[in-house]
Amino acid sequence: MQLEERGVRVWQLSRFHRTVPVGGPVDQPEYLNAVARVESPVAPHRLLQHCLEVEFELGRERRTRNGPRSCDLDLLWFGGCKMVSKALTLPHPRFAQRHFVLEPWVEVASRLVVEGRSVSAHLAALD
């Protein structure tokens, strides 16, 4: 895996969830979403750069905001780190509003507390 080639250890991966796109142009194909728990030797911004490099290697082209994409790697949480910058906000600012994020996240970290409640409690609040 390309992230592992960059020193990022993937140690847990959810199953893949087929979902309809949220936002963006109409008539997009369905997406496959998953969440991975990783161990990284680098800081959040560098890990984000690794993710962007992998997206590029997998053919990602950024043409239309929220448009179809071959790959989209997002950082949701980074060891409790809170940050807001032009390139990165942690935890991810919209994670708690998205079933397609929370459903796979529950599979790998249901009891992880993010923004004052567990990932499973965030999911339950959406249902």
Summary of the structure (lengths in Angstrom):
residues: 127
radius of gyration: 14.5
end to end distance: 33.9
largest distance: 39.5
contacts: 317
relative contact order: 0.18
helix: 31%
strand: 18%
